[in-house]
Amino acid sequence: MKELIAQLIEKANLTEEQAGQAAAVVKNFLADRLPEAIRGPVESALTGEGIMGVADKAKGMLGGLFGGKDA
């Protein structure tokens, strides 16, 4: 979330407090709407936890949607 907050501060010209609130809204929005299977990996990506593992899981899930083959 630190990276998202930093980008909100820089690109949207928000204060740190505003950016933190906006990031929390985005996180909650995604958590409410994403399928449970990808909710955890997306949250991990937002918080910066296990980025490589999240990328691998997303790649596998997307591969299944597009013919089941890895790139």
Backbone as numpy.savetxt, mean C-alpha at the origin, in Angstrom:
# Nx Ny Nz CAx CAy CAz Cx Cy Cz
4.33 4.03 5.84 3.50 5.21 5.84 4.38 6.46 5.84
5.59 6.32 6.31 6.48 7.48 6.35 6.71 8.05 4.96
6.90 7.16 3.98 7.13 7.62 2.61 5.88 8.30 2.05
4.71 7.73 2.31 3.46 8.33 1.86 3.28 9.70 2.50
3.53 9.80 3.78 3.40 11.07 4.49 4.38 12.09 3.91
5.61 11.67 3.66 6.61 12.58 3.09 6.16 13.09 1.72
5.59 12.22 0.91 5.13 12.65 -0.41 3.93 13.58 -0.31
3.04 13.32 0.63 1.90 14.21 0.84 2.37 15.60 1.27
3.38 15.64 2.11 3.93 16.92 2.55 4.54 17.66 1.37
5.33 16.95 0.59 6.05 17.56 -0.53 5.12 17.92 -1.69
4.31 16.97 -2.12 3.54 17.16 -3.36 2.19 17.83 -3.16
1.59 17.65 -2.00 0.29 18.26 -1.74 0.40 19.48 -0.83
1.63 19.77 -0.43 1.90 20.93 0.43 1.08 20.89 1.72
1.01 19.70 2.32 0.30 19.53 3.58 1.27 19.66 4.74
0.73 20.00 5.90 1.55 19.96 7.11 1.78 18.50 7.47
2.71 18.25 8.37 2.95 16.87 8.79 1.70 16.26 9.41
1.00 17.03 10.20 -0.22 16.53 10.84 -1.29 16.22 9.80
-1.49 17.11 8.84 -2.46 16.88 7.78 -2.09 15.66 6.95
-0.82 15.53 6.64 -0.35 14.40 5.83 -0.57 13.09 6.58
-0.32 13.08 7.87 -0.55 11.89 8.68 -2.02 11.49 8.69
-2.89 12.49 8.80 -4.32 12.22 8.79 -4.76 11.71 7.42
-4.25 12.31 6.36 -4.59 11.87 5.01 -4.11 10.44 4.76
-2.91 10.12 5.22 -2.37 8.77 5.05 -3.23 7.75 5.79
-3.68 8.11 6.97 -4.55 7.21 7.74 -5.87 6.99 7.02
-6.41 8.03 6.40 -7.65 7.89 5.64 -7.44 6.94 4.46
-6.33 7.11 3.75 -6.02 6.24 2.61 -5.89 4.79 3.08
-5.16 4.58 4.15 -4.97 3.22 4.69 -6.30 2.59 5.05
-7.16 3.33 5.73 -8.46 2.79 6.13 -9.36 2.56 4.91
-9.30 3.46 3.94 -10.07 3.31 2.72 -9.71 2.01 2.01
-8.41 1.78 1.86 -7.95 0.56 1.21 -8.32 -0.68 2.03
-8.16 -0.61 3.33 -8.47 -1.75 4.19 -9.94 -2.13 4.10
-10.80 -1.14 3.93 -12.24 -1.40 3.85 -12.65 -1.99 2.50
-11.86 -1.73 1.46 -12.30 -2.10 0.12 -11.52 -3.22 -0.55
-10.32 -3.49 -0.08 -9.52 -4.54 -0.71 -9.96 -5.92 -0.25
-9.85 -6.89 -1.13 -10.13 -8.27 -0.71 -9.17 -8.67 0.41
-9.64 -9.48 1.31 -8.85 -9.86 2.48 -7.50 -10.46 2.09
-7.46 -11.18 0.97 -6.22 -11.85 0.55 -5.08 -10.88 0.27
-5.41 -9.66 -0.13 -4.32 -8.71 -0.41 -4.28 -7.55 0.58
-5.21 -7.52 1.50 -5.24 -6.44 2.48 -3.95 -6.40 3.31
-3.52 -7.54 3.80 -2.30 -7.60 4.62 -1.06 -7.16 3.87
-0.84 -7.70 2.67 0.33 -7.27 1.92 0.33 -5.77 1.59
-0.82 -5.21 1.29 -0.89 -3.78 0.98 -0.59 -2.97 2.24
-1.14 -3.39 3.36 -0.86 -2.69 4.61 0.63 -2.77 4.95
1.22 -3.92 4.71 2.66 -4.06 4.94 3.46 -3.12 4.05
3.02 -2.97 2.81 3.70 -2.06 1.89 3.56 -0.62 2.37
2.41 -0.26 2.88 2.20 1.11 3.37 3.05 1.40 4.59
3.21 0.41 5.44 3.98 0.62 6.66 5.47 0.37 6.47
5.84 -0.18 5.29 7.25 -0.43 4.99 7.75 -1.76 5.51
6.85 -2.62 5.98 7.25 -3.92 6.50 7.26 -4.96 5.39
8.35 -5.64 5.23 8.43 -6.75 4.29 8.11 -6.39 2.85
8.66 -5.33 2.36 8.35 -4.86 1.01 8.63 -5.93 -0.04
9.73 -6.62 0.04 10.06 -7.63 -0.96 9.08 -8.79 -0.91
8.70 -9.20 0.27 7.72 -10.27 0.39 6.37 -9.86 -0.19
5.99 -8.63 0.03 4.74 -8.11 -0.52 4.81 -8.11 -2.03
5.93 -7.66 -2.58 6.08 -7.62 -4.03 5.98 -9.02 -4.62
6.60 -10.00 -3.98 6.53 -11.37 -4.47 5.11 -11.92 -4.42
4.39 -11.64 -3.33 3.01 -12.10 -3.22 2.13 -11.44 -4.29
2.31 -10.15 -4.49 1.52 -9.45 -5.51 1.82 -9.99 -6.90
3.07 -10.26 -7.16 3.45 -10.81 -8.46 2.76 -12.15 -8.69
2.77 -12.99 -7.68 2.13 -14.29 -7.80 0.63 -14.18 -7.99
0.00 -13.26 -7.27 -1.44 -13.07 -7.39 -1.80 -12.52 -8.76
-1.04 -11.55 -9.23 -1.31 -10.97 -10.54 -1.03 -11.97 -11.65
-0.01 -12.79 -11.46 0.27 -13.83 -12.45 -0.89 -14.79 -12.58
-1.54 -15.10 -11.47 -2.70 -15.96 -11.51 -3.86 -15.34 -12.25
-3.96 -14.03 -12.18 -5.04 -13.34 -12.89 -4.80 -13.29 -14.38
-3.53 -13.30 -14.78 -3.18 -13.14 -16.20 -2.54 -14.40 -16.78
-3.12 -15.53 -16.52 -2.66 -16.75 -17.17 -1.85 -17.68 -16.30
-1.54 -17.28 -15.07 -0.87 -18.17 -14.15 0.61 -18.35 -14.38
1.23 -17.59 -15.25 2.66 -17.71 -15.49 3.40 -16.55 -14.86
4.53 -16.85 -14.26 5.39 -15.79 -13.73 6.13 -15.15 -14.89
6.50 -13.88 -14.72 7.22 -13.17 -15.76 8.63 -13.64 -15.87
